[in-house]
């Protein structure tokens, strides 16, 4: 058993990363998450874990005042994307959706006003995530907003460990620099769409929470199969792969 707090390259566990309330959460799913991940076994084969790949669209990047306007998620089971099991909802923020954010995610103020408030979709989102590990591209940002809303509305946060596909991509890039080509080229992009195009993955219209979640799911599976020449078998293997990551981005 390995405590997930000691895996800083991959496991962005909200209990340590965000230093939130130690009180037992009110919602049963949050309470179960807290108990389930107080200790965590990373030694099982990867296909023994269930993953939820998650993405949000926001009114902006300020974690204190901006809000979620949509959330999308898709499951990975047995290292296969389950496109039939997904979660998506637009959300009505408390404030009007800014024009600049509409230009990015194409959710208009009118569409947002007709959507449910965040408090009404959180229980369904929690049920969907359950005890899965969470994956996302720059997932720390998404979890900061989600945990803020969970704390405000349901009295707790998710403790599920999270894997960041952006960090995994940086580790894979270093393997390429060390072993193959483009040695130490710092001008490369870690944008989700750019990485997907570079690696020949299916590409979906970006800045849609559902599309970006599916995009990140494809990227995650690609990186798992490519890192260490395909010799990643367990979550601990992923952690150990990151131990050689020497470059700070």
N, C-alpha and C positions, 0 to 999 in steps of 0.2 A: 504494500500500500504506500503510495506516494502522496503527500499532501500537495494539492494543486497550487498552493501558494509559492512553491519553489520552482515553478516553470514559467518565468517571466516572459520568455520569448513567444509563448503560445497561449498560455492559459490566463486570460484576462478575467479572473474570477471577481465578481462584483464585491464580494465580502472584503477582499483586500484592496482591490484597485480603487474603489470609490469610498472605502472607509465609512460605510453607512451604518445605520442603527443596528445595535446588537440585540434589540428586543425581538422576541419571537414574532414573526409576521402574523397578521390577522388571517390572511387568505390561506386555505389549506394547501394549495399547490405551492405557494411560496414557502410555507412551513416545511413541506415535504422536500422541496429543493434544498432548503437549509440543512436538513438532517442528512439527505442523500449525499451531499457534496462537502460535508464537514471533513471527511477524508475521502480519498478518491483513488481508485486503482487504475493506473495507466498501463498496466502490463498485459491487458487483454488484446487479442487480435483486433485490428481496426474494424473488421466487419461484424464484430460483436457489439459495437456501439451504434446507437441511433443518433443521427445528426439532424438539426434543423438549420437550414441556411436562411438568413434573415436580412432584410434591408428595409430602410425607412426613407421617405422623402420628407423634407423639412421646410419650414418657412425661412430658415437661415441656420447659421452654425453657432450661434450664441446659446450655450447650454442653459443659461439662466432665464432668457426671455423668449427664445424661439420655440416653436412647437412642431409636433409631428402632424403631417397632412395625409400620409398614407403609410401602410406597412404591408409588406409581402413576405411570405415564407414558403419554403418547400422542404420536404423531407428527403434524407438520404438514409436508406436502409440496405444492409448487406453491400455497402459501397456502390449502390445504384440509386439514381435519382428517381423518386416516385412522383411523377408529374400528376398523377391522379389525386394525390393528397397534398393540397396546398391551402394557404391561408392568404386572403387579400381583403383589405378594406381601405377606402378613403376615410378620412377623419375630419371632423369639423373643429378647427382650433378656436380658442377663445377670442383671438383677434383676427382681423381681416387678413387674408392671404396677400402678401406683398406682390406687386407686379413682377419684380425681379425674380422671385421664386417661381411664379407661374411660368415665366419664360423658360425656366430650367425643367421643371417636372410636368408642365402642361396641365396642372390642376387649377382650374379657375376659381375665383372667390365664390361664384354661384354653385359650382360643383361641391365645393367644400361645405357651404352652408346647408346643402341637402344631405350631407353625410352624418353619421352618428358621432357623438362626442367620444373622446378617448376612453372615458370611464366605462362606457357601455361595451367596448370591444375588448378591454383588457382581460376579463375572465375567459373569453373564448380563445384569445391568444395564449394565455397561460395553459389552458387545457391542451392546445395544439402543441406547444413546446414540451410540456410534461417534464420528464427527466432526460431529455435529449441533450447532447452537447450542442452548443450554438456556434455557427460558422458565419462569417461575413467579411466583406472587404472593408478594411478600416472599421472593424466591428466595435471598437471602443467608443466611437462616436454614437453609433446606433444605441448601444447599451446605456450610455450616459442619459440619453433622452428617455428610453424605455424605463430605466430604473427610477428616474425622477418621477415619471407619471405613476409607476407602481407604488412608490413611496407615498406620494400625495393622495392616491385614490384607494390603495389597498393595504397601506401600512407596512410595506416591506419591499424587498428587492429579490431578483433572481440570483441564485448562487451557482447556476449552471456554468461550468467552465466554457470559455469561448476560444475559438481558433480564428486567427486573422489571416485571410488569404493574401493580404498585402505583405505581411511579414514572411509567410511561406514563399511567396514569389521572390522576395529579396534574398532569401537563403538559397533558393534554386539558382538565382542569377549569380551568386557568388560561386557556386559549384561550376557554372559555365566559365566564369572568369578564371578560376584556378586551373581548370582542366582542359579548356578548349580555346575560347577566342574572346574578343572584345574585353581584354583584361582591364579591369578597373575603369570601364567607361561609365562615368557618373551622369551622363546625359540621357540615360534610358528612362522610359516612362513606366510608372506602376499604376497607371489608370486601368480600371477593370476592362474596359473595351479594348484598349491598346494591347494589353496582355493577351486577351482572348484572340485578337486578330493575329498577333505575333505567333501564337502557339497553334493556330489553325483550328480553333474551337468554334462551335456555333456562336454566332453573334446576334444579339437581340437589341432592339431599340433601347437606348439607355435612358436613365433618369425616370424609370418606372419601377416601383418597388418590387413588383412580381418579376419583371424581366431581369432586374439586377440580381435578385436572389437566385434565379435559375442560372444566370451567367456566372455568379460566384460558385455555385454548386459544380458546374463543369470545370471551372478553374481549380477548385479544391481537388477533385478527383484526378485531374491531369497532374497536378503537382505531387500528390501522394504517389502516383505511379512513376514519376520521373525522379524524385529526390533519392539520392544515394543509389542511383541506377536501379530503382524499383525495389530496393531492399528495405523499405519501410513496412513493417509488419504490425507494430503496436503504436499506441500513443507515446509510449516512452521512446520508441525509435525516432518519432518526430522531434521530441524534446532533445534527444541526444544529437540529432542532426543539427539542431540550432546551437549546440555548444561550440561548434567550429565557426559560427558566424561572427566575424571580427569587425565588420564595418558598420558604423552607426549611421543611420539615415534619418 
